[in-house]
Every structure is written in structure tokens, then in C-alpha cells.
Amino acid sequence: MTFPILDVRDLSIVFPTKTGAINAVKSVSFSIEPGQTLGLVGESGSGKSVTSLAVIGLLEGNAQISGEVWFCDSNTPNARPVDLLKLSVEERRRYRGRLISMIFQEPLTSLNPVYTCGDQLIEALRLHQGLSGSAAEAKAIALFEEVKLPEPKHVLGRYPHQLSGGQQQRVMIAIALAGNPAVLIADEPTTALDVTIQSTILDLLRDLQAARDTAILFITHDMGVVSQIADRVAVMYKGNLVEIAPVYDLFANPQHPYTQGLLNCRPRPNKQLRRLPTVSDFMTVDENKEITATVRTDAQRAELLAEVSPAEVEQHRTQLLQQPPLLTVKDLTKGFPVSHGFFAKKTMFRAVDNVSFDVYPGETLGLVGESGCGKSTLSRCLLRLIEPTSGSVSFDGKSVLDLSSDQMRRLRREMQIVFQNPYGSLDARQTIGSAIMEPMRIHGLGGDETQRRSRTADLLERVGLDGSAMNRMPFEFSGGQRQRVCIARTLACEPKFIICDESVSALDVSVQAQVLNLLKDLQQEFNLTYIFISHDLSVVKFVSDRIIVMNKGRIEEIGPSDAIYNSPQKPYTQQLIAAIPDAKLEDIQQRQKVSA
């Protein structure tokens, strides 16, 4: 008789609080076979990560766990299943890391900054395989080679901060493989990575799985990513497992309205939708938390997924380009001195290298490229948050680089930025209302305090929040809500021009769709001009009229968004587009045939 390598039965997790209890996971059941990948998908708060932490035994001590988690080591002859939840803490430790291992979402916070990457991997090899000395070092080098790290011998002596995000994640994967586990839990391992690095990590996991016959529990909120790697998909919503099916069946014929919403709210590079659907467009949750599918006529369904015609796109773009530019950038360069040793001569690293472009009133100019290409440095140079080395920036007829600090402060009312991390952008000790009113006070906007409070409540409602949110603190909001607060604070300055720097990269796909729709609505209402920065070309294509592709500080390619996507001229742009995880049924079917 054969057993699944991992069999979760009726798993429930409750966290007691002072005011009651949080039912984080509710009677969840699933199983994984050796060599199989189960994708566990859902938005933040759905219970994905809590489920995985219960499986590996890393939940906090106050968690109340019920149900069964059966593990059967397929590499051991005549092995019998063991219920991990019935083991003692010491017995559980013998399974964790050696037989069941985990790759966490953020490698830089998971790796110890004061130890080299080699020391951390060798520690795992000593613990799980009993290796030491030269044998442990040789095995560490072999593992770094297996995860395709460049110069594996040199990586042994490097610290985590000396590696790129993709290389840090490879180090984490090597440490996870140190015990030769039968089950590998990958918790959002590609969420913060560029699409090209994300693609290589997915390829790496597939290769490692094929070589080791490892079962993988792959956790993500990105349906495009799960289509690239999973054999079966389990969908979670607010602690419940609402649907589980083979990957092709789920994408071809999703049964649950929540699954339908997740599949539809991701931007589609091959279609220019007027608005992105959201999960709430496909389902309704009543006061008893019962979910019902939203019933629509054919006409309503067509309106929900309505596309902008190519003629409309071209007409709109032509109208934009007939105006004088709002922003003109010429030969902009930003260099940073780099030292190669105590006695060596310093050289100049050009993060932005001789960049020139125009932005027109009411336009959204997309800026894409991998991490380190100079996107964020360029945006900060435009606002003089960092000083450019050379070049010129003209905004609304004013030479930005010639302005005094007082003049620049006044100009920044018209030139605003929304940063990637909304929690880091808000003062944790300041209420939301105070955060939004502060720029109005600084720039003398909004009248008296009563009028400013009224305007703040109005701005919060404009971005989809209730005016009562004014008296709450940042930690009381979700990531998507905090980003809406940052957008409201930006609008408080009544700007003409806003830079959105990776402002939706860390959000769930449904929340991301809501924010992207909001940005488009606000642009029409206030005639805003955007530079929209992202490494995700499918998102940029949805919001942008034109796109700039940056590579190593230079502009690789610039043109209309549809032309950049459909007919990229440069190999680098072609590589970015090829790496976009697009959930095409024929591609899923082909991948399944190859893996079979």
C-alpha cells in the first residue's frame, strides 16, 4: 500500500486574542505525492503561510492546532505514515530541515547578516548530515553549484548583503536542500523578484525536483506563477479551502467564484482592458459570510471585460503627444564613486547614464527593467531627492536643477512620489488623518484645520476608504489600504505629476487591480501625469501610454506600450517579455506533457 508523502486532514488553527479568537485555518485537507507540486494560492490573510508553518512546526506556542498532518518518507523502505502533530517538540525537530524544509519569502531577513553564506550552509550540513571540515565545505560548494550560483567557491565567503536578491534566494534554496528533504515548502519565493530572476528560480525548482523527486508545496498569490510550476492547485479564502483541482482543470474551468476572480484580476498583456476585474466582481459575501457567485447577463459580462480598441489607444496617444511636454529630461547622469581597495583609484559607477525623454500632460509613461537598472535612482533624481551628476530636468518650463532648496520645496507640491513600501512611508506614531493633513499645512493648502479635516475625509473616500479612517493608525490597515492612504496623502498636495515607484509590486493581485483602477480613475478626474515604475511589464502595459525599458542605467528602448510588448526591438526587451508568467492553457498542457 502506498501513501502520500504529505497528507493534511481537517487542519484547523485558532489564535486566541484578548477579545476572542481568530480562526486562521478552518478544516483544510490536501495531500501531495512524491515528485508532485501542489500550488497553495490565495490573498494575504487567506491562511496559506499559517498552514505551511503548522506543517513544518514553526507556529507560535499560543496557536491552537487540531486535525492531522501525516508524513511518510518515500525514501525509507516500508515506511509508515507519522502524524507530525502528535510528536513532541524534540521529535518534531528531527523532521524539520532534514525531511521537511522551507524556503521563506524574504531571503535577506531569513539569512543571518553577521555570518557568511558558506557558514550558514555548512551549519545546516553539520546538523542534518553530520558533515564537518573539508567534507562539509565540498558539499556546500556542490550545493551552490546545484542551485547555479556563479563562482560558488567565492559565495562561501560572502555575506548576504553582498549578493543580489536572486542570489540570496538561491542561497536559501541551497540551505533548504542541505538535509536532502522529501518535502520542500516554498513560501512566496519569487514575489519580490524581477520577472527574469523569477523565471530562473522557477526553472531551478523544477530541475531540482526532477533530480531529487522532491514534493513541493508552493505558496503564492500569483496565478500566473502557479500555472508555471504546479501539478495541482489548492485555493484558500479566509482560512477555507474553497477549491482544489489539477492545474489545467482549474485554469480551464474554475468552479469557485473566488478562483474565477483571482484568474481574471491579473493584467493580460495580450489584451488592453478598460478596467481590471477584481475578486468582488465575481462573488458576494453576505452578513453570514456565505459566498455566492455574482450573476451577470452576457452584456454585463462583456462590459466587465471590455477592451480598448487599438484605434482608441492610438487616438489618445496622438492627442497626448501633440501638447508641449510637462517634463523634459536631457542627458541625465547619476554616478556613484566606487572604491576597489584602500590604495586603488576610485571609479565612477553610472546608475543613470545619459538618459533623455519627455513626459506629456495627462500621460502615463511606464518605466521597466530589472532591479539595479536605474529606475528608482532616476525617479529620485527627477525630484532631486538625490542630486544628479549632470544633465538637465525641466518641469512645466522650470529648470529643476537650478532651483534653490526653498524653490524646490515649493515645486515638490506639484511633483509627488508614491513609494513601494506604504508602511515604511507612513509614520507609525501618526494617525492617518494627521499624515494626510501635514503636507496641506506645509504648503498652506486646504484652508483652516476644519476645512483640512473635511478635505482629508473626502480624499480618503476618493481612494475607497471611509472618512472615519482618519483617527486610525497605519498598523490597523492592510497593505493595500495603506497604499491608498499614501495615494490620498499625495493628492492632498494637488500635484500635476506623480511618480509611482513599484507602488503595487508587493500587493495581492486583487488589491493590485483595485489600486491600478484607482490610479486610472484619479488620472481622469485630476488630469494627472504619471511615471509608473515597475519590473512587471504586464502591469506597466495596462496603465501606460508609452514605455521606457532601462538596462544598466541606459534607455534600451522607448515606444508605445503595445508596440513594446508586441514587437520588441532589443534582445533585452524580448527577454523581459518572454519571462512574464502568462497562464495560457496550451502552455500548461504542454508543460504537463513534458513532465509526464
QUIHUSUL-V721822 format. One record per helix or strand of 2 or more residues. SS is the DSSP state (h for helix, s for strand). FROM is the first residue (numbers start at 1). TO is the last residue. Records with the same first field share a line. If there is no record, write none. Layout:
SS->FROM-TO + FROM-TO
This chain:
s->6-17 + 20-32 + 37-41 + 63-71 + 82-83 + 100-103 + 183-187 + 215-220 + 232-237 + 240-246 + 283-285 + 291-293 + 325-338 + 347-360 + 364-368 + 390-395 + 398-399 + 415-418 + 497-501 + 529-534 + 546-551 + 554-560
h->48-56 + 84-86 + 89-95 + 107-110 + 117-129 + 133-146 + 152-155 + 160-162 + 165-177 + 195-212 + 223-229 + 247-252 + 257-264 + 279-281 + 298-304 + 310-321 + 375-382 + 400-402 + 405-411 + 422-425 + 432-443 + 449-462 + 467-471 + 474-476 + 479-491 + 509-526 + 537-543 + 561-566 + 571-578 + 585-595
